[in-house]
Amino acid sequence: MHKIKIGIIGFGTVGSAVLKLIQQNGALISNRIGLKFEVSKIADISTKVRHPKLVRDAYQIINDPEISIVVEAVGGIKPALDYILSAIRAGKHVVTSNKEVIALYGDKILKEAAKNKTMVRFEGAVGGGIPIIGPLSSDLLANDLTEVYGIVNGTTNFILSKMTKDGLEFTEALKEAQNKGFAEVKPQKDIDGYDASYKAAILASVAFCAKINWKDIYFEGIKRITQEDIRYADEIGYIIKLLAVAKKSAAGLEVRVHPTLISKDHPLASVSGPMNAIYVKGNAVGELMFYGPGAGGAPTASAIVGDIIAIVNPKFQMLNLNLKSLKIKSINEITSRYYIRLTAPDKHGVLAGISKAFADEKVSIAAVMQKEMTGKTATIVIIIHESKEANLRRAVAKLKKLSVVKKVCNVIRVGL
Protein backbone atom coordinates (compact mmCIF):
# COMPACT_ATOMS: atom_id res chain seq x y z
CA MET A 1 0.00 0.00 0.00
CA HIS A 2 1.33 3.43 -1.01
CA LYS A 3 2.48 5.53 1.94
CA ILE A 4 1.89 9.30 2.21
CA LYS A 5 4.47 10.97 4.44
CA ILE A 6 3.31 13.97 6.48
CA GLY A 7 5.19 16.55 8.53
CA ILE A 8 3.55 18.48 11.37
CA ILE A 9 4.91 21.91 12.28
CA GLY A 10 3.73 22.87 15.77
CA PHE A 11 2.89 20.21 18.34
CA GLY A 12 0.43 21.94 20.65
CA THR A 13 -3.28 21.20 21.00
CA VAL A 14 -3.97 20.94 17.27
CA GLY A 15 -0.74 19.34 16.07
CA SER A 16 -0.84 16.62 18.72
CA ALA A 17 -4.53 15.97 17.98
CA VAL A 18 -3.71 15.46 14.29
CA LEU A 19 -1.09 12.84 15.14
CA LYS A 20 -3.47 11.11 17.55
CA LEU A 21 -6.27 10.97 14.99
CA ILE A 22 -4.01 9.55 12.27
CA GLN A 23 -2.76 6.89 14.66
CA GLN A 24 -6.23 6.13 16.01
CA ASN A 25 -8.10 5.98 12.69
CA GLY A 26 -5.21 5.16 10.37
CA ALA A 27 -6.45 1.65 9.52
CA LEU A 28 -9.97 2.93 8.92
CA ILE A 29 -8.67 5.68 6.58
CA SER A 30 -6.42 3.21 4.73
CA ASN A 31 -9.31 0.81 4.13
CA ARG A 32 -11.40 3.65 2.73
CA ILE A 33 -8.89 5.34 0.41
CA GLY A 34 -6.28 2.66 -0.23
CA LEU A 35 -3.40 4.80 1.08
CA LYS A 36 -1.49 4.84 4.33
CA PHE A 37 -0.63 8.05 6.18
CA GLU A 38 2.60 8.29 8.14
CA VAL A 39 3.67 11.27 10.25
CA SER A 40 7.40 11.07 9.67
CA LYS A 41 8.52 14.27 11.41
CA ILE A 42 7.18 16.71 13.99
CA ALA A 43 8.70 20.16 14.50
CA ASP A 44 8.38 22.22 17.67
CA ILE A 45 10.78 24.56 19.44
CA SER A 46 9.26 24.09 22.91
CA THR A 47 11.56 22.31 25.32
CA LYS A 48 8.45 20.80 26.94
CA VAL A 49 7.66 18.76 23.82
CA ARG A 50 9.07 15.24 23.69
CA HIS A 51 8.51 12.76 20.85
CA PRO A 52 10.70 10.23 18.98
CA LYS A 53 10.00 11.99 15.66
CA LEU A 54 10.62 15.49 17.00
CA VAL A 55 12.93 17.95 15.25
CA ARG A 56 13.58 21.50 16.42
CA ASP A 57 13.91 23.09 12.99
CA ALA A 58 10.75 23.26 10.86
CA TYR A 59 12.88 23.42 7.72
CA GLN A 60 13.92 19.81 8.33
CA ILE A 61 10.31 19.03 7.41
CA ILE A 62 10.00 21.61 4.63
CA ASN A 63 13.21 20.44 2.92
CA ASP A 64 12.62 16.71 3.38
CA PRO A 65 12.04 15.28 -0.14
CA GLU A 66 10.05 12.33 1.21
CA ILE A 67 7.43 14.50 2.93
CA SER A 68 4.66 15.53 0.52
CA ILE A 69 2.17 17.18 2.89
CA VAL A 70 2.93 19.74 5.59
CA VAL A 71 0.47 20.49 8.38
CA GLU A 72 1.03 24.01 9.77
CA ALA A 73 -0.21 24.07 13.37
CA VAL A 74 1.86 26.93 14.75
CA GLY A 75 -0.82 29.63 14.53
CA GLY A 76 -0.43 33.38 14.15
CA ILE A 77 1.45 35.15 11.37
CA LYS A 78 5.13 34.79 12.17
CA PRO A 79 6.72 32.35 11.52
CA ALA A 80 3.65 30.45 10.19
CA LEU A 81 3.42 32.44 6.95
CA ASP A 82 7.10 31.84 6.19
CA TYR A 83 6.68 28.12 6.83
CA ILE A 84 3.62 27.89 4.58
CA LEU A 85 5.21 29.78 1.68
CA SER A 86 8.49 27.90 2.03
CA ALA A 87 6.67 24.55 2.03
CA ILE A 88 4.73 25.53 -1.11
CA ARG A 89 7.93 26.62 -2.87
CA ALA A 90 9.50 23.28 -1.90
CA GLY A 91 6.66 21.54 -3.76
CA LYS A 92 4.71 20.49 -0.66
CA HIS A 93 0.96 20.56 -0.23
CA VAL A 94 -0.10 22.48 2.89
CA VAL A 95 -2.95 22.03 5.32
CA THR A 96 -3.59 24.66 7.99
CA SER A 97 -6.29 25.69 10.45
CA ASN A 98 -4.65 29.11 10.90
CA LYS A 99 -7.54 31.58 10.36
CA GLU A 100 -5.37 34.65 10.89
CA VAL A 101 -2.81 33.82 8.23
CA ILE A 102 -5.49 32.75 5.72
CA ALA A 103 -7.63 35.85 6.39
CA LEU A 104 -4.69 38.24 5.98
CA TYR A 105 -2.58 36.46 3.36
CA GLY A 106 -4.89 33.91 1.73
CA ASP A 107 -4.69 35.46 -1.74
CA LYS A 108 -0.88 35.51 -1.65
CA ILE A 109 -0.74 31.91 -0.40
CA LEU A 110 -3.16 30.61 -3.03
CA LYS A 111 -1.33 32.41 -5.85
CA GLU A 112 1.95 30.88 -4.69
CA ALA A 113 0.31 27.45 -4.58
CA ALA A 114 -1.00 27.86 -8.14
CA LYS A 115 2.45 28.95 -9.33
CA ASN A 116 4.06 25.88 -7.76
CA LYS A 117 1.25 23.46 -8.68
CA THR A 118 0.61 22.54 -5.05
CA MET A 119 -2.54 22.52 -2.98
CA VAL A 120 -3.53 24.46 0.13
CA ARG A 121 -6.48 23.41 2.30
CA PHE A 122 -7.85 25.24 5.35
CA GLU A 123 -11.15 23.63 6.36
CA GLY A 124 -10.25 23.85 10.05
CA ALA A 125 -9.77 27.63 9.90
CA VAL A 126 -13.50 28.26 10.26
CA GLY A 127 -15.91 26.31 12.43
CA GLY A 128 -13.44 23.78 13.84
CA GLY A 129 -14.87 20.37 12.93
CA ILE A 130 -17.81 21.78 10.96
CA PRO A 131 -17.43 21.10 7.22
CA ILE A 132 -18.06 24.52 5.66
CA ILE A 133 -15.13 25.48 3.38
CA GLY A 134 -15.56 22.28 1.34
CA PRO A 135 -19.30 22.70 0.80
CA LEU A 136 -18.91 26.39 -0.10
CA SER A 137 -16.10 25.75 -2.57
CA SER A 138 -17.37 22.56 -4.20
CA ASP A 139 -20.69 21.05 -3.17
CA LEU A 140 -22.59 24.34 -3.58
CA LEU A 141 -20.88 25.51 -6.78
CA ALA A 142 -24.15 25.23 -8.71
CA ASN A 143 -25.62 27.97 -6.52
CA ASP A 144 -25.38 31.72 -6.60
CA LEU A 145 -24.57 32.17 -2.91
CA THR A 146 -25.85 35.45 -1.49
CA GLU A 147 -25.45 35.17 2.28
CA VAL A 148 -23.18 33.37 4.72
CA TYR A 149 -23.51 34.31 8.36
CA GLY A 150 -23.42 32.76 11.77
CA ILE A 151 -21.83 32.12 15.12
CA VAL A 152 -18.15 31.41 14.50
CA ASN A 153 -16.54 32.07 17.88
CA GLY A 154 -17.19 29.60 20.67
CA THR A 155 -15.75 31.78 23.45
CA THR A 156 -18.15 34.67 22.90
CA ASN A 157 -21.07 32.32 22.32
CA PHE A 158 -20.35 30.61 25.65
CA ILE A 159 -20.19 33.98 27.42
CA LEU A 160 -23.42 35.27 25.89
CA SER A 161 -25.13 31.94 26.61
CA LYS A 162 -24.16 32.13 30.30
CA MET A 163 -25.36 35.73 30.46
CA THR A 164 -28.68 34.70 28.88
CA LYS A 165 -29.37 31.46 30.75
CA ASP A 166 -27.74 32.11 34.13
CA GLY A 167 -28.10 35.88 34.46
CA LEU A 168 -24.35 36.47 34.75
CA GLU A 169 -22.76 39.78 33.91
CA PHE A 170 -20.05 39.85 31.23
CA THR A 171 -17.06 39.72 33.62
CA GLU A 172 -18.55 36.78 35.55
CA ALA A 173 -19.32 34.85 32.36
CA LEU A 174 -15.82 35.52 31.00
CA LYS A 175 -14.24 34.22 34.21
CA GLU A 176 -16.29 31.01 33.96
CA ALA A 177 -15.28 30.62 30.29
CA GLN A 178 -11.62 30.93 31.34
CA ASN A 179 -12.07 28.44 34.18
CA LYS A 180 -13.59 25.90 31.77
CA GLY A 181 -10.89 26.43 29.14
CA PHE A 182 -13.21 28.10 26.60
CA ALA A 183 -11.40 31.45 26.89
CA GLU A 184 -7.70 32.30 26.94
CA VAL A 185 -6.02 34.08 29.84
CA LYS A 186 -5.75 37.02 27.43
CA PRO A 187 -9.10 36.75 25.61
CA GLN A 188 -9.03 40.02 23.64
CA LYS A 189 -8.93 38.44 20.17
CA ASP A 190 -12.14 36.60 20.98
CA ILE A 191 -14.13 39.13 22.99
CA ASP A 192 -13.11 42.10 20.81
CA GLY A 193 -14.19 40.33 17.61
CA TYR A 194 -10.81 39.78 15.92
CA ASP A 195 -11.16 35.99 15.71
CA ALA A 196 -14.64 36.21 14.20
CA SER A 197 -13.50 38.88 11.73
CA TYR A 198 -10.76 36.58 10.38
CA LYS A 199 -13.35 33.85 9.88
CA ALA A 200 -15.78 36.27 8.24
CA ALA A 201 -13.04 37.21 5.76
CA ILE A 202 -12.42 33.56 4.91
CA LEU A 203 -16.12 32.74 4.52
CA ALA A 204 -16.69 35.73 2.23
CA SER A 205 -13.60 34.93 0.17
CA VAL A 206 -14.60 31.30 -0.41
CA ALA A 207 -18.36 31.83 -0.80
CA PHE A 208 -18.05 34.74 -3.23
CA CYS A 209 -14.62 33.89 -4.75
CA ALA A 210 -13.49 37.35 -3.72
CA LYS A 211 -10.32 39.06 -2.58
CA ILE A 212 -11.07 40.28 0.92
CA ASN A 213 -8.93 42.95 2.53
CA TRP A 214 -9.30 42.26 6.23
CA LYS A 215 -8.73 45.94 6.98
CA ASP A 216 -12.03 46.71 5.22
CA ILE A 217 -14.03 44.54 7.62
CA TYR A 218 -15.98 46.31 10.36
CA PHE A 219 -15.98 44.39 13.63
CA GLU A 220 -16.84 44.91 17.26
CA GLY A 221 -16.92 42.61 20.25
CA ILE A 222 -19.23 41.87 23.15
CA LYS A 223 -17.74 43.79 26.10
CA ARG A 224 -20.52 46.40 26.06
CA ILE A 225 -23.32 43.82 26.36
CA THR A 226 -24.92 43.93 29.83
CA GLN A 227 -27.61 42.04 31.69
CA GLU A 228 -29.98 44.90 30.91
CA ASP A 229 -29.49 44.35 27.18
CA ILE A 230 -29.94 40.59 27.55
CA ARG A 231 -33.13 41.08 29.59
CA TYR A 232 -34.71 43.74 27.39
CA ALA A 233 -33.94 41.75 24.23
CA ASP A 234 -35.65 38.74 25.80
CA GLU A 235 -38.76 40.80 26.62
CA ILE A 236 -39.27 41.70 22.96
CA GLY A 237 -38.57 38.18 21.64
CA TYR A 238 -34.87 38.35 20.82
CA ILE A 239 -31.58 36.84 21.93
CA ILE A 240 -28.13 38.45 21.51
CA LYS A 241 -25.40 36.66 19.55
CA LEU A 242 -22.08 37.75 18.07
CA LEU A 243 -22.53 37.20 14.34
CA ALA A 244 -20.11 37.14 11.43
CA VAL A 245 -22.02 38.35 8.37
CA ALA A 246 -21.12 38.14 4.68
CA LYS A 247 -23.67 39.25 2.07
CA LYS A 248 -23.42 39.80 -1.68
CA SER A 249 -25.48 42.21 -3.76
CA ALA A 250 -25.11 44.24 -6.93
CA ALA A 251 -23.84 47.13 -4.79
CA GLY A 252 -20.95 45.07 -3.39
CA LEU A 253 -20.18 42.92 -0.38
CA GLU A 254 -21.05 43.33 3.27
CA VAL A 255 -18.52 41.69 5.55
CA ARG A 256 -18.92 42.58 9.22
CA VAL A 257 -18.90 41.21 12.78
CA HIS A 258 -20.98 42.58 15.64
CA PRO A 259 -23.48 41.65 18.36
CA THR A 260 -26.96 41.20 16.88
CA LEU A 261 -30.45 40.79 18.28
CA ILE A 262 -31.87 37.73 16.52
CA SER A 263 -35.39 36.39 16.80
CA LYS A 264 -35.87 33.50 19.20
CA ASP A 265 -37.55 31.67 16.30
CA HIS A 266 -34.38 31.67 14.19
CA PRO A 267 -32.37 28.40 14.29
CA LEU A 268 -29.23 30.29 15.36
CA ALA A 269 -30.97 31.41 18.55
CA SER A 270 -30.79 27.87 19.96
CA VAL A 271 -27.02 27.54 19.40
CA SER A 272 -25.58 27.79 22.89
CA GLY A 273 -22.38 27.23 24.83
CA PRO A 274 -19.15 26.95 22.82
CA MET A 275 -20.91 25.58 19.73
CA ASN A 276 -20.76 27.22 16.29
CA ALA A 277 -23.34 27.40 13.50
CA ILE A 278 -23.11 28.86 10.01
CA TYR A 279 -26.11 29.74 7.85
CA VAL A 280 -25.84 29.69 4.05
CA LYS A 281 -28.29 30.98 1.45
CA GLY A 282 -28.15 29.92 -2.21
CA ASN A 283 -30.58 30.58 -5.03
CA ALA A 284 -31.08 26.87 -5.77
CA VAL A 285 -30.55 25.09 -2.46
CA GLY A 286 -32.36 27.68 -0.35
CA GLU A 287 -31.21 27.89 3.27
CA LEU A 288 -28.76 25.55 5.01
CA MET A 289 -27.30 25.53 8.50
CA PHE A 290 -24.02 23.85 9.46
CA TYR A 291 -23.73 23.16 13.21
CA GLY A 292 -21.11 21.65 15.47
CA PRO A 293 -18.08 22.19 17.72
CA GLY A 294 -16.21 25.28 16.56
CA ALA A 295 -12.87 24.63 18.21
CA GLY A 296 -10.84 22.09 20.13
CA GLY A 297 -8.07 19.71 19.21
CA ALA A 298 -10.10 16.71 18.06
CA PRO A 299 -12.71 18.59 15.95
CA THR A 300 -10.00 20.68 14.26
CA ALA A 301 -7.90 17.57 13.66
CA SER A 302 -10.93 16.00 11.98
CA ALA A 303 -11.01 18.92 9.52
CA ILE A 304 -7.24 18.80 8.95
CA VAL A 305 -7.12 15.05 8.26
CA GLY A 306 -10.14 15.49 6.00
CA ASP A 307 -8.13 18.06 4.05
CA ILE A 308 -5.20 15.64 3.80
CA ILE A 309 -7.53 13.01 2.37
CA ALA A 310 -8.88 15.56 -0.12
CA ILE A 311 -5.35 16.36 -1.29
CA VAL A 312 -4.53 12.74 -2.09
CA ASN A 313 -7.87 12.25 -3.83
CA PRO A 314 -7.21 12.46 -7.61
CA LYS A 315 -10.64 14.06 -8.11
CA PHE A 316 -9.66 17.01 -5.91
CA GLN A 317 -9.69 20.46 -7.49
CA MET A 318 -7.74 23.44 -6.12
CA LEU A 319 -9.64 26.03 -4.12
CA ASN A 320 -10.58 29.46 -5.53
CA LEU A 321 -7.23 30.39 -6.99
CA ASN A 322 -8.59 33.20 -9.17
CA LEU A 323 -10.18 35.53 -6.65
CA LYS A 324 -12.08 38.56 -7.94
CA SER A 325 -11.75 42.07 -6.58
CA LEU A 326 -15.14 43.07 -5.20
CA LYS A 327 -16.01 46.22 -3.29
CA ILE A 328 -16.67 45.82 0.42
CA LYS A 329 -19.23 48.31 1.65
CA SER A 330 -18.32 50.65 4.46
CA ILE A 331 -20.31 50.03 7.63
CA ASN A 332 -21.91 53.43 7.04
CA GLU A 333 -23.47 52.13 3.82
CA ILE A 334 -25.29 49.16 5.34
CA THR A 335 -28.91 49.26 6.45
CA SER A 336 -30.27 47.59 9.55
CA ARG A 337 -32.77 47.82 12.34
CA TYR A 338 -31.37 48.94 15.70
CA TYR A 339 -31.86 48.57 19.43
CA ILE A 340 -30.82 51.62 21.47
CA ARG A 341 -30.64 51.79 25.27
CA LEU A 342 -30.25 55.17 26.93
CA THR A 343 -30.91 56.90 30.23
CA ALA A 344 -32.78 60.18 30.62
CA PRO A 345 -34.38 62.28 33.38
CA ASP A 346 -38.03 61.42 34.04
CA LYS A 347 -39.58 64.70 32.91
CA HIS A 348 -41.62 66.11 30.07
CA GLY A 349 -39.93 66.93 26.76
CA VAL A 350 -37.55 63.97 26.80
CA LEU A 351 -39.29 61.94 24.10
CA ALA A 352 -39.91 65.02 21.98
CA GLY A 353 -36.20 65.87 21.95
CA ILE A 354 -35.23 62.27 21.19
CA SER A 355 -37.80 61.96 18.42
CA LYS A 356 -36.60 65.17 16.78
CA ALA A 357 -32.97 64.01 16.77
CA PHE A 358 -34.00 60.87 14.87
CA ALA A 359 -36.42 62.64 12.56
CA ASP A 360 -33.77 65.20 11.57
CA GLU A 361 -31.61 62.34 10.26
CA LYS A 362 -34.51 60.50 8.55
CA VAL A 363 -34.41 57.67 11.11
CA SER A 364 -37.80 56.18 11.93
CA ILE A 365 -38.68 54.93 15.43
CA ALA A 366 -40.57 51.62 15.57
CA ALA A 367 -41.13 51.43 19.34
CA VAL A 368 -40.21 53.21 22.57
CA MET A 369 -40.29 51.49 25.97
CA GLN A 370 -39.57 53.07 29.34
CA LYS A 371 -37.93 50.54 31.63
CA GLU A 372 -36.48 50.75 35.17
CA MET A 373 -36.28 53.98 37.18
CA THR A 374 -33.21 54.82 39.28
CA GLY A 375 -34.15 57.83 41.36
CA LYS A 376 -35.35 60.35 38.82
CA THR A 377 -33.52 58.70 35.91
CA ALA A 378 -35.34 56.40 33.51
CA THR A 379 -33.94 53.73 31.19
CA ILE A 380 -35.45 54.00 27.72
CA VAL A 381 -35.23 51.32 25.03
CA ILE A 382 -35.86 52.38 21.44
CA ILE A 383 -36.26 50.08 18.44
CA ILE A 384 -35.49 51.69 15.09
CA HIS A 385 -36.97 50.73 11.72
CA GLU A 386 -34.49 49.76 9.01
CA SER A 387 -32.21 52.72 8.47
CA LYS A 388 -28.87 53.52 6.91
CA GLU A 389 -26.03 53.21 9.41
CA ALA A 390 -24.64 56.64 8.55
CA ASN A 391 -27.99 58.27 9.38
CA LEU A 392 -28.31 56.29 12.59
CA ARG A 393 -24.81 57.33 13.72
CA ARG A 394 -25.55 61.00 13.10
CA ALA A 395 -28.79 60.68 15.07
CA VAL A 396 -27.00 58.99 17.99
CA ALA A 397 -24.33 61.72 17.95
CA LYS A 398 -27.14 64.30 18.32
CA LEU A 399 -28.70 62.27 21.16
CA LYS A 400 -25.44 62.41 23.09
CA LYS A 401 -25.50 66.21 22.95
CA LEU A 402 -29.09 66.59 24.16
CA SER A 403 -29.60 67.93 27.68
CA VAL A 404 -32.52 65.51 28.06
CA VAL A 405 -30.28 62.45 27.49
CA LYS A 406 -27.91 61.44 30.28
CA LYS A 407 -26.19 58.60 28.44
CA VAL A 408 -26.51 56.48 25.30
CA CYS A 409 -25.63 53.15 26.90
CA ASN A 410 -25.66 50.80 23.92
CA VAL A 411 -26.54 50.48 20.24
CA ILE A 412 -27.02 46.96 18.85
CA ARG A 413 -28.11 45.93 15.39
CA VAL A 414 -31.34 43.94 15.04
CA GLY A 415 -31.66 41.28 12.38
CA LEU A 416 -32.78 37.77 11.46
MOVEN-V639734 format. One record per residue. PHI is phi as a letter, one per 20 degrees, with the letter a starting at -180 (NA if undefined). Layout:
# MOVEN-V639734
phi
PHI
PHI
This chain:
# MOVEN-V639734
phi
NA
f
d
d
e
c
d
d
d
o
c
e
g
f
g
f
f
f
g
f
f
f
f
f
d
g
f
f
f
f
f
e
d
m
c
d
e
c
e
e
b
c
d
a
e
f
f
f
e
c
a
g
e
f
c
e
d
f
f
f
e
g
e
e
f
e
e
d
c
d
e
e
c
e
n
m
e
d
e
g
f
f
f
f
f
f
f
f
f
e
n
e
e
c
c
b
d
e
f
f
f
f
f
e
c
g
f
f
f
f
f
f
f
f
f
e
l
d
d
c
c
b
g
f
f
c
m
l
e
f
f
c
f
g
g
f
e
c
f
d
f
f
e
e
f
d
b
c
b
r
e
c
c
f
f
f
f
f
f
f
f
f
f
f
e
d
m
f
e
g
f
f
f
f
f
f
f
f
f
e
n
e
c
f
f
d
e
g
f
e
f
e
n
f
g
f
f
f
f
f
f
f
f
f
f
f
f
d
l
c
f
d
e
g
f
e
e
e
b
b
d
d
f
e
f
d
g
g
f
g
f
f
f
f
f
d
n
c
c
e
c
e
d
e
c
c
c
c
b
f
e
p
d
d
c
b
c
a
f
b
e
d
f
f
e
f
g
f
f
e
e
c
m
e
f
d
b
c
d
c
d
c
f
d
f
n
d
c
c
d
c
r
f
e
b
o
g
f
f
f
f
g
f
f
f
f
f
f
f
f
f
e
f
f
e
f
d
f
e
k
e
d
f
e
e
c
f
e
f
f
g
f
e
f
d
a
e
c
d
c
d
b
d
b
f
e
b
f
n
f
f
f
f
f
f
f
f
f
f
f
d
l
d
e
e
e
b
c
c
e
d
f
d
c
m
d
d
d
e
c
d
c
d
d
f
g
b
f
g
g
f
f
f
f
f
f
f
f
g
f
e
f
f
e
d
f
a
e
e
a
c
c
f
d
b
l
